[in-house]
């Protein structure tokens, strides 16, 4: 609502002036109802001021921070935040009637310069009764020779915005007026106050509409991109060469029955790829069973995978089919296969070789036709060398290895993935958050050690915690994990952490003949380790029993005290 005027409009002039005022107001409001474009409404308002009330050469001067004609930046600015005592802004004529382009271009005013600069700096209206008698009147935009020879007055009023912090001056409404007229100056000032208030509200409304339009356009782009990625194959989003190569390998082996081993870092989407193997095969209408090997206690592995018969253990009141039976004719996905205990690896190998399972407590074999897709983020080849993973099981699973690329290897997919997660989280939480172009570019520069899972978590945290409808690159930084957060947790200064002792993995050694080491090598090992057979055996890759047997075999058993 317009601010109340210090005095009502009471014209002592002829009644036709009142009719002219009403016509001016009605025409201006009609224009506002048709368009919010300032370049249309403002110029016509200044035109009507001249034609109906004789207020000539009207101009609207705006501060430089308001922006260009489209008022970009006005909605982003937080009015009322300019510190007290800060210098007034510079300004320039933005809209005018009765001025040429050259005259408008000359209408620039420094902070506090001239009558216009003073009004912008002090927020107080100024009325110059005679411009020829006022030394601060600059006669800058229009030369005095271009004005009538009569006494010319100049009226300048501030254009203000209502903000939560108060009122802030963003411009000036000014015009020339012939001093000797049959209309009182107070009547003109009263009308100009209303028009200045209307101009301020129009500029503020137009800026808000422009900001809303920008947000909607950005959101429309996000939705368009989301729709483009919604048709991604098997729900896997991305078009990077590394991803397409992995998808191509997957589709080429989809109709085979051989086991598939998915390799790659944690968070690269192994479950999605496993499901893609299932969906791209003829088993797509059969069960797809997911098993997280890292989440099953060692004592429950057999009963979970192969099921159990009634009475197999305390509490087994009824028989239960295991995951392999439930996945019959379909696909079973063994995630984190590297965490499976050695004892269970032997039983799994038998199932893969024979195509049968035996329930816990059962005596008959049950035939199952299951395709196995395994996944791990560990180096199983190294685990085989360390003896923590069976070599024969590794070869059985590693028939068709497919390596999934990390997010660092497919940076061009980060934008599409972020938009996908943003749309999904917005819908799930009834939010309306968007990312600016700069924020999306910032996501592409992040290393993402946690890969796609980390990106999805960051987007969810951002949507739930931000107060902005459009998240900028600067605001995004507080939601991104820092390098210290990714590597080690924070701890108070002076506090040390005690590392848990690492239990060495059992070593499984290949069989070696009794003549594998000559006598000289055995003697040298004993000599190097001061006669300690345990250390000498370890240096040669033998057990103490194997080392002692070779000594006795070679007749060197009496060198124990060397």
Buried (B, 14 or more C-beta within 10 A) or exposed (E): EEBEEEEEBEBEEEEEBBEBBEBBBEBBEEBBEEEBBBEBBBBBBBBBBBBBBBBBBBBBBBBEBBBEEEBBBBBEBEBEEBEEEEEBBBBBBBBBBBBEEEBBEBBBBEBBBBBBBBBBBEBEBBBBEEBEEBEEBBBBBBEEEEBEEEBBBBBBBBBBBBBEEEBBBBBBBBBBBBEEBEBBBBBBBBBBBBBBBBBBBBBBEBBBEBBEEBBEEBBEEBBEBBEEBEEBBBEBBBEBEBBBEBBEBBBEBBEEEEBBBBBBBBBBBBBBBBBBBBBBBEBBEBBBBBBEBEEBEEEEBBBBBBBBBEEBEEEBEEBBBBBBBBBBEBBBBBBBBBBBBBEBBEBBBBBBEEEBBBBBBBEEEBEBEBBBBBBBBBEBEEBBEBBBBBBEBBEBBBBBBBBBBBBBBBBEBBBBBBBBBBBBBBEEEEBEBBBBEEBBEBBEEBEBBBBBBBBBBBBBBBBEEBEEBBBBBEBBEEBBBEEEEEEEEEEEEEEEEEEEEEEEEEEBEEEEEEEEBEBEEBBBBBEEBEEBBEBBBBBBBBEEEBBBBBBEEBEBEEBEEB
